[in-house]
Amino acid sequence: MHISSLFNFQVFLTGFNNIPPPEIYRPVVLWHGLGDNYNGSGIHSVNDLISGLYPGIFFHSIYIDEDPSGDQQKSLFGDANKQVDQVCDQLKSIKQLASAEGIDAIGFSQGGVLLRGLIERCPHLSFHNLITFGSPHMGVMEMPLCKDPRDWICKRRNELLKKQVWNDNVQRKVLPAQYFRDPFEYEKYLKHSFYLADINNERNEKNASYFTNLTKLNKLALVTFTEDTTVVPKESAMFCDIDTNWKQTIPFDKTNLYVEDYIGIKRLHELGKIDFHFIEAAHMAISDEFVEEIALKYLGNT
């Protein structure tokens, strides 16, 4: 049988049997947050939910260490710049991602600000949508709260870390320190910040590729937790800053990062490519219903 005839025959059979062609979905990568690991129960739940909506979708949970306990430890201690480079290589080595025309990325808390750095610095991969949940895009002014309010060792550790946050040794080894950003100590931040000041292009020497790579996104979805006391200020999740004179939040579109368009946030916003979402809950208290809503809106092949 001639090739074209064979193709038409196959098409006829597909229609005859009423068998729809298989869906091809964009692959999804997820980067977990501080104190979690790539193989945690929460990550599995998200994978199961997404896979239920999009059967056969490719899902990859980003890791720094293949041992879950090691991965969890490295979510607190490590070099953010090296981790971003490592993950860039990791994703490029996966054929489903390296060949994809578009990858959807989900970042939980700290994972979101690391993913944004990845998108800015890893142009070999094609990203479509970026969804971040409570991610400190404009940094944090406080160290992550201790889970147990009676844990005085944890509280004392945080006090010491905050006092030494601009120490080069702390900046290179403690991940939360690398996105610590106190507007009241802005010059110290610009001088010593090991990660955030760079990916935010806040220093005099700008990296034009960050703007170019980020503005390739189809959508940037920013989720803020209205009762968040872990990311301080919580509005950092939507790129807001603090006015040091009035001690009030500067609206998203009035910050220097937006007005001067250091990384392309203004460009994305003007093109209608930034969506804001709010969860009336504490940090990372996400319902399955909300995850499903986000998945239906931004994932798959929509």
DRENFIDREN-993838 format. One record per residue: x, y, z of N, C-alpha, C, CB in turn; residue in one letter. Coordinates in steps of 0.02 Angstrom, whole numbers, plus 50000, padded with zeros to 5 digits. Glycine has a CB too. Layout:
XYZXYZXYZXYZA;...
//
This chain:
500424994050000500005000050000500445006250000499525000050061M;500255011349961500635017549958500605021050026500365022149903H;501155024650043501195027750109500615032350123501855031650116I;500425036550073499875041150084499215037450094499815046050025S;499135031950057498525027950065498495024750134498495022550011S;499085022450157499125019450224498935024550277499825016750237L;499185030750269499025036050317498275037450318499415042450300F;497965037950258497255039250255496855033550286497035040350183N;497095027350276496755021650305496775021850381497075015050279F;497365023850408497435024350480496975029750509498155025750499Q;496935035350473496495040750494495775038350495496575046850448V;495585034450442494915031750438494755027250498494815027750373F;495255022850516495155018250571495075022050637495745013350576L;495475027450645495425031350707494735034350714495965036850707T;494485037150658493815040050660493285034750669493685043950597G;493385028850637492895023450641492815020850711493085017750595F;493375020150745493375017550813493255022950866494025014050828N;493185029150840493065034850885493615035450939492385034150918N;494235034050918494795034550964495135041350954495295028650953I;495115045751004495425052350995496185051750995495195057151051P;496515056150957497245055950957497505057651026497525060850904P;498085055051045498355056351111498525063751120498975052151123P;498385066351180498545073251195499295073951207498145075651256E;499565079451185500265081051198500275087151244500675082351132I;500495086051305500495091351354501195094151364500215088851421Y;501225100551383501865103451401502125100051465501815111151410R;502765098551468503035095551529503035100651586503755092851517P;503045097951647503025102151707503625100651751502375101051747V;503955105851777504475104951827504265108651890505175107551801V;504455105951947504275109052011504885109352056503705105152046L;504975115152088505525115952136505225117152205506025121752115W;505365112652251505075112952319505385118652359505185106352356H;505115119752417505335125252459505825123452513504745128452490G;505975128252555506435127552611506195122252659506535134252647L;506645117652678506465112552727506085106652700506075115552781G;505965106552634505615101052602506105097252559505005103552560D;505875091952525506315088352479505915086252418506625082152513N;506255084452366505935083052301505485076952302506465082152249Y;505545072752353505165066552355504655066652411505635060652364N;504475072552435504015073052491503305071452472504045080052520G;502895070252522502195068352510501805073852474501855066652575S;501965080152491501615085752459501765086052384501815092252491G;502385084552366502575084652295502215079052258503355083852288I;502175073152290501815067552259501075069252250501885061252303H;500785072752298500075074652293499965079252233499845077952357S;500405084052225500355088652168500425084852102500885094252173V;500915080352100501025076352039500395072152024501635071652049N;500105069052075499515064852064498925069052039499315061352130D;498845075052067498295079252047498375081451974498245085452093L;498985083751956499105085951888499035080251838499805089051882I;499305074451857499255068551813498535066251804499675062851841S;498125067351855497415065551849497055070051799497085066051916G;497275076451796496965081151749497245080151678497085088251772L;497885078451675498225077751610498585071051608498725083751598Y;498235065651593498545059051593499145058651546498025053751572P;499685056051573500285055151533500745061251532500095053451465G;500555066651566500975072651566501645071051599500625078451603I;502185074051573502855072951603502945077851660503415073851549F;503135075151718503215079051779503895077551809502655077551831F;504275082851824504945081851854505005086151917505505083651804H;505175082951972505295086452035506045087752041505025082352096S;506225094052043506935096052044507265094052110506995103652034I;507875091752105508245089852165508965092352161508245082152175Y;509265093352218509975095052223510365088852244510095100852273I;510035084552282510335078252304509815072752294510565078752380D;510015067152265509545061752252509305058452316509865056552207E;509685059152370509465056752435508995061952465510075055352483D;508355060252478507875065252503508105069052564507235061852518P;508435065652611508665069252671509215074152654508915064252724S;509645072152607510175076652584509885082552546510675072952541G;509365081252507509035086552469508705091552516508515083652420D;508415088952569508095093352618508615097752653507725089152670Q;509185094852670509715098752703509975104152656510285094152725Q;510035102452592510305107252544509805112552524510545103652482K;509185111952548508705117352538508825123052588507985114752545S;509225121652639509405126652689510125128952682509295123952758L;510575124152671511285125852665511535124452595511695121852717F;511865129352566512135128452499512245135152465511675124152457G;512445134852403512585140652362512035141052308513305140252330D;511605146052312511045146652266511275146952193510635152752282A;511825150452181512075151052112512285144252084512665155952110N;512645140352125512855133752103512255129152094513345130752152K;511755129752138511165125552133510785127052069510715126552194Q;510725133352052510385135251990510755132451929510325142951984V;511415132851930511825130051875511735122451871512575131851885D;511735119251929511655111951932510975109851904511725109452005Q;510455113551921509785111751897509725113251823509245115751936V;510045118351798510055119751726510335113651689510475126051710C;510895111051713511195105051682510745098951690511885103651713D;510435098451749509985092751762509415092551713509715093151834Q;509095098251702508515098451658508715097551584508145105051667L;509295100251567509525099451497509685092251481510145103851486K;509825088251532509995081251521509385076751513510425078651578S;508785079551524508165075751518507855077151450507665077651576I;507805072151408507605073251338506915076351333507625066751300K;506455074551378505775077251374505765084851386505315073851424Q;506275087351421506315094451436506755098051386506585095551506L;507315094951368507785098051321507475099351253508405093751313A;507015094851233506705095451167506025098951169506625088751136S;505795100751227505125103651234505095110651205504905103651307A;504545112251172504445119051146504235123751202503915118951090E;504005121051257503815125151314503765120951377503155128751301G;504035123351432504025119951496503645124351545504745118251522I;503185121451582502845125051635503215123751701502095123051641D;503345129051739503735128451800503335130751860504385132451794A;503365126851913503015128551975503535129052031502465123151993I;503515134652067503985135552122503615136652187504445141352108G;503775132652237503485133452304503965137652346503335126652337F;503735143552367504115147852412504835148952386504135144752482S;505335146852423506035147752402506155144952332506505144352451Q;505815139452316505905136352250505705141052193505505130152245G;505235145652206505025150252155505555155352136504415153852177G;505905157952187506425162952172507035159652141506625166752236V;507145153252157507685149452124507495147952052507835142952162L;506865146152040506635144751972506685150951928505925142151973L;506515156751956506565162851917507285164151896506285168951956R;507745163151943508445163751925508655158851871508875162851987G;508385152851875508525147751824508285150051756508185141151843L;507685152751752507415155051688507835160751660506685157251696I;508065165151703508475170751680509155168451656508545175851736E;509415163051686510115161051673510195154951629510465159951737R;509655151451613509705145151576509315145551511509445139251619C;509575149251461509205150451399509165144351354509525156051361P;509515138951371509505132851329508835129251334510085128151349H;508445130951385507795127851394507245132951377507705125151467L;506685130551353506135134951333505575134451385505865133051263S;505485139851423504965139951475504345143551449505235143351539F;503765140951467503125143851445502805147951500502645138251421H;502585144651553502285148051610502695146851673501555145651621N;502725151951716503035151351782502515153151834503665155951790L;502385148451880501905149551935502285149052000501315144351932I;502255154352041502615154252105502115155252162503165159652107T;502215151352215501775151552274502155154652333501515144452293F;501975160752353502285163852411503035164452406502105160052472G;503285166052347504015166352336504285173352350504195164152264S;504845173852386505115180352405505505183752348505575179552465P;505145185952297505475188952239505835195452256504975190252184H;505585199052306505925205152329506255203952397505435210952332M;506395197652411506765195952471506355195652534507305200852480G;506695194052589506385193752655506775198252703506365186452682V;506425201152750506735205452801506855201752866506315211552813M;506575195752870506655191552930506865184552908506005191452972E;507215181052951507385174152937506745169852944507945171552985M;506715164152910506115159952914505935158352986506235153352876P;505285159053003505055157853071505155150653092504325159853078L;505275149753155505345142953182504665139653185505685143153253C;504625133353166503985129753165503675129353234504085122753136K;504105128453284503865128053353504035134653388504185121853391D;503545138653407503675145153439504055144453505503035148753452P;504075138353533504445137253595505165134753583504075132153639R;505345134353520506015131953502506515137753508506025128953430D;506785138553569507225144253582507895143553547507335145053657W;508105137453534508735136353497508665139053426508925128753495I;508105137553395507965139953327507925147553327507305136953300C;507575150353376507505157653379508185161053389507035159553436K;508595158053432509265160953444509695160453382509615157353503R;509635154853345510005154053283509805159353233509885147053254R;509155160753228508915165853181509165172753199508155165853179N;509185174153264509435180653287510165181553267509365181253363E;510565176253277511275176553259511365177153184511635170453285L;510965173353145511015173653072510855180553046510545168453040L;510335183653075510135190353051510685195453065509485192453084K;511015194753123511565199353140512155198453093511775198353212K;512245192253069512835190753028512655189752954513185184553054Q;512045191852934511805190152868512235192752811511105192752860V;512585198352823512995201152769513705198352769513015208652774W;513855193952816514505190652817514575186252755514605186352882N;515135186752719515215183052657515145175552666515905184452627D;515365173052723515325165852736514595163652743515715164052800N;514185167852776513475166352783513125166852716513145171152834V;513295171952678512995172852612513125166952565513245179252580Q;513705164052571513875158552526513605151752548514625158052520R;513395151252610513215144652637512495143852660513655143052693K;512155149352675511465148852702510985151652649511405152852769V;510565147352621510135149352566509665155252583509715143452544L;509305155152639508865160852653509245167552658508495159652717P;509885167252677510285173452680510395176252611510955172152715A;510375171952561510535174052493509955177552458510745168152452Q;509355177352490508815181652465508555186152522508235177352436Y;508985187252572508825192152624508905199152594509295191152688F;508415203352605508435210052575508075214852621508095210052503R;508465218852656508175223652703508225230652670508535223552773D;507665233652650507695240252618508005245552663506995242552599P;508005244452729508315249252774509075248452776508025248352845F;509325243052746510045242052739510205240552666510295236252786E;509915244652622509935243152551510645243152523509525248152514Y;511065247652545511755247952519512145241752539512115254252545E;512035239352600512355233152622512115227252579512215231752697K;511465227352565511175222152522511505222152453510415223152515Y;511555227952423511865228452356512595226052357511825235552330L;512935227552411513645225852415513755218452429513975229952469K;513335215452471513485208752495513015203152469513465208752569H;512435204952443511955199852422512275195152372511325203052393S;512235188652386512575183652346512155181152288512775177752389F;511485182152292511055179452240510515184352217510725173052265Y;510095186652263509505190452243509665196952207509085191852303L;510145200752233510305207152201510515206252129510855210752240A;510815200452114511025199152045510425197452001511535193452043D;510015192452021509455190551977508925195951972509145183952001I;508925200752020508475206452015508775212251977508275208752085N;509405211551955509745216751916509735223451952509425217551847N;509835223352018509785229552057510445233452060509555228052126E;510985230252040511625233852041511705237951978512215228852049R;512205242351977512295246951920512405243251855512875251551933N;512795237851857512925234051797512365229051786513615230451801E;511955230151736511385225851722511565220251674510795230051693K;511255214551684511335208951638510735208751592511415202051678N;510825211051530510265211651483509945204951467510505214851419A;510325199551474510035192951458509485191051507510585187651458S;509505193551568508985191951617508315194751592509155194951687Y;508325200851567507725204051539507485199951478507875211351518F;507935198451434507765194751373507445188051389508375193751329T;507755184351434507525177551449506855177451486508045173751489N;506775182051535506155182051574505555184351532506235186551635L;505675189051487505115191651448504895186851392505305198251417T;505225181151386504995175951340504405172051368505565171251323K;504285172751434503735169151466503065170951434503715170651541L;502635165951431501945167051409501535169951467501635160551383N;501645167251528501295169651587501735169051649500645165751598K;501695174051692501995173851758501425174551808502535179551768L;501285169151844500735169051892501025169551963500305162651885A;500845174751999501115176052066500575174952118501395183352070L;500685170052161500205168352214500465171152280500095160752218V;500035174952314500215177852379499745175052433500165185652377T;500025173352491499635171152548499485177152591500015165552589F;498845178752600498655184952635498825184752709497925186152626T;498895178752737499055178152809499775175752819498565173252843E;500185176852771500885174452773501285178152827501215175252704D;501595174452872502045177352922502745174352915501775176352994T;502835170152864503495167052851503895171352804503405159952823T;503585173352748503905178052702503715185152725503675176852627V;504215188752750504105195452776504525200452735504295195852852V;504185205152700503465206152696503135201252647503305213452675P;502525199452660502175194552617502085197052546501495192752647K;502065203752538501965206752472502575205752427501815214052478E;503125203252455503715201652415503535196552361504275199052459S;503025192452376502815187252328502545190152263502285182852360A;502355196552264502115199752203502545205852184501375201852211M;503195205352202503685210352182503555217252211503715210752107F;503255217752270503175224152302503785225652345502535224352345C;503895232052359504465234152399504205238152459504975238452357D;504685240552501504505244452560504775251552554504795241152624I;504355256452566504565263452568504865264752637503965268352553D;505515266152640505855266852705505685273352740506615266452694T;505415278252705505215284552737504535283852770505205290352686N;504065281052732503385280452758503255273752791502885281452701W;503735269152782503685262452811503035258952789503725262652888K;502905259652724502315256552695502515252652632501785261952678Q;502075248252611502205244352551502155248652489501725238452546T;502645248152446502625251652381502245247152332503345253352354I;501735249752298501365245652250501825242452198500835249752216P;501615236852173501985232952124502265237152066501535227652096F;501845241652039502045245451980502365252151995501455246451936D;502545253152059502875259452078503585258252104502455263052132K;503805252152106504485250652130504995252452077504555243252148T;505615253452098506155254852050506245249052002506815256252086N;506175242852028506265236951987505765236951929506185230552028L;505155239351943504635239651891504745245751845503935239951923Y;504795251551875504835257851836505435257751789504885263851883V;506015255651814506625255251773506655248751733507245255951817E;506205244251748506145237751713506805233951711505885238851643D;507075232751770507725229351776507725222451744507915228851849Y;507175218651753507185211651729506605210051682507155206951788I;506195215051664505665213851616504975213051647505815207751578G;504905214451712504255213851744503755218951714504315214951820I;503985224951701503545230051671503325227851602503905236851667K;503795225251563503625223051495503095217451498504255220551458R;503205212551541502715207051547502035209751569502975201851598L;502035214451616501405217151642501025220951588501545221751702H;501385225051550501065228951497500775224451442501565233851467E;501075218551434500825213751384500275209351411501405209451359L;500075210451474499555206551505499765199451523498965206251459G;500415198651536500685191951548500805190451622501325191151511K;500595194951667500665193651738499975193151770501075199251773I;499865187651805499235186551841499375186351916498885179951818D;498945189451955499005189452028498455185152058498965196652056F;498655180852104498165176552139498295177252214498225169052116H;497765176352254497825177052326497485171052360497515183652351F;497825168452411497545163152452497465165952522497995156652451I;496865165952548496745168452615496935163152667496005170652624E;497575162452676497835157252721498555158852738497785150252688A;498835154952784499535155652804499985152952748499675152052871A;500635154052757501135152152706501085144852687501825153652732H;501005143552622500995136852593500405132552615501635133352609M;499875135752640499255132052655498835132052592498865135252717A;498945127152550498625126952484498145121052480499165126352427I;497545122352460497055117052453497125113552385496335119752461S;496895107352382496905103752318496485107352266496645096552328D;495945110552288495515114052242495875119952208494885116652278E;496295123352247496665128952218497205126452170496985133252273F;497545121052189498045118252144497715116152078498395112152177V;497125113152083496765111052023496575117151980496135107152042E;496365122452013496175128551977496775131351939495905133852026E;497355131551972497955134051940498175129451882498525134651991I;498135122851895498335117951844497895118551781498295110851871A;497255119451791496795120051733496915126451695496065119751757L;497135131651729497235138151697497905138651661497175143651749K;498435135451689499105136751663499475130651635499515139651716Y;499235124651650499595118751627499245115351570499685113951685L;499535109951545499245106151490499455108751423498485106151495G;498975110251380499155113051315498695118951299499105107751260N;498455122251351497995127951342498375133851314497655129751408T;
//
